[in-house]
Amino acid sequence: MQILVFLLDNLFFVLVFASLLRAWMNQSRLRMTEQPGRFVMALSDWLVKPLRRALPNGLRQARLDWASLAAAALLALSHALLLHLLSLIWLPGFDWLSWVWSVPAQALLFLLRTVLQGLLAMTLVYALMSWIQPFSPIGGVLARLLAPLLQPLRRRLPLVGGVDLSALVLILLLQVLLLALG
């Protein structure tokens, strides 16, 4: 059971984060023809495209990518529902009616955890790329995506020996939020 839950968690993490990253990249007006845009589209097109067609015309033309956000929400709900169904199978006497409240709550927690873990991974990659290969294309994309989170920290933190520690502080803050969420 633990192996199956582990595999489901990781599969849905990748799918949900791809949908959220797609929305964020579209919001930031980043080109989806470069990495990680192509990878994100390959992972999320199967759900985002039909949702985009199903949305009312006003939402389709909005600045916010509602189809990608809806895809992330549907995937998180599917993840929570699958975990509940697994609990029904493996735990005799499990309360059938508990899913009414716990599935949406689990889906919301999964979405929040995915956002925090995804930001943590992106910040780690950004920090490493800025030290190893500062002018790489993925570094530029990550810099644009993480700028809204790093700029407030940069305004408050002084450079230490000419080194910007804002990414490291963001990593610590995200870890604290993940601990609080857990």
N, C-alpha and C positions, 0 to 999 in steps of 0.2 A: 504494500500500500504506500509506504514512504517513497519508494522509487517512482511509482506512478504519479504521486503528488509532486515530487521534485521535477519530473519531466513536464507535467502540465504547467507548473509554475513558470518554468523557463521558456516553454513554447509561447505561452500567453504573454509573458513579459516582453519577448521580442516583438510579437505582433502588436501589442498595445503600445509599446514605446515607438514602434515604426509609425503607427497612425498618429500619435501625439507629435512626433518629430516632423512628420509631413505637414501637420497643421502649423507648427511653429516655423518651419522653413518657408511655407507659403505666406504666413503673416509677416515674416522678416524680408519677404521679397527676394529670397535666394533662388538661384537657378537650380531647377531639379535635374538638369542634364549632367551635373557634376556630382561626384561622390560627396556626401552620402545620399544625395537625392535619388540617384538611380536605384540604389539598394533599397531605400525606403519605399519607393514606388513599386518595385518588384514584390516587396512583402505585403503591401497594402492595397494594391490596385483591385484585387479580387473582391474586396468589400467596399472600398471607397467609391469606385466608379458606379456601381448600382445604387448606392446611397445618394450619390450626387444627382443621378437622374430622378430619384424618388423625391428629392427635396423640392419644396415650393420654389418658384422662380426667384422670389425675393431673397431667399437664403442662398440660392446658388450664386447670385451676383454680389453677395455681401463680401466685405473685406476678410472676414474670418472664415476659415475653411470648416464649415459646419459638418460636412460629410466625413472628414477625417476625425473630428471630435466625436461624432456619433459612432463611427466605427470603433474608436477606442472604448467608448462607453458600452457598446454592444459586446465587444470582446471581453471586457471586464465582467459584465453580467454573465456571459457564457462561462467564464472561468469559475465564478462563484457558484453557478448552478451545477456545473460538472462536479465540483468538490462536494456539494451537498448531495448529489446523487451517489457519489462514491461513499459518502458517509452512510447513506441509507442502505447500501449494499453490505458494507463491512461492519456496521455497528447495529446489531439487533436492538430493537426497542428505541431507535432514534425517532425523535418527534417529527412527524411528517409536516406539521403546521409551522414549525420553526422557520422554514425557508421564507415565509412571507416577509419577515423583518430582517432575517440575517443575510439573505442573498444580496439585497441592495446594499446593506452595510458592508458586507465583505467585498462587494464590487467597488465601492467607494474607497475602502482601505487599500485594495489592490491598485486602484488608479493612483492614489497618493503615493504609495510605496514605489510604484513604477516610475512616477515622475521624479521622486527623490533619488532612486537608484540610477535612473538614466542620466540625470544631471550630474550625479557623482561620477559615473563612468566618463561622461563627456568632459568634465572638468579635469579628471585624471589624465585623459588623453591630451587635452589642451595643454596642461602643465608640462607633460613629458615632451610634447611636440615643440613647445616654446623653448625648451632647453636644448633639445637634440637637433631639430630641424625647424627653426623659427619661420621660414618662408615657404613652408609646404602648403599646397592648396587646401588640404583638410584643416590645417592650422588656421587659415583665414576664415573658413566657414565656421569653425568652432569659436573663433574670436568674435565673429558677428553674432552668433547665437547666444554666447555667454555674456556679451557686453552689458546687457541690462542688469545682470546679476553681479558682475564684477565692478562696474563703474562706481556704485555707491561705496564698495569696500576700498577701491583705489583712492577715493576722495578722503577717506578717513585714515588709511594706513600709510605711513611713510615708507619710502624705499629703504631697504636695509642693505647697505653695501651695494647699492645700485640694482638690487633684485626686488621685483614686484612679488609680494607674498599674498596678494589678493586671492589667487587660485587656491593656495593652501588653506587660507582662512575659510573660503567657501566650502572646501572639502570637509573641514572640521564642522562647520555649521550644518551641512547636509547630513553628516554622520550623527550629529546630535539630534536632528529632526527625525532621522530614521529610528534612533533609539527611543525617542519619545513616542513615535507612532507604534513601535513594537510593544 
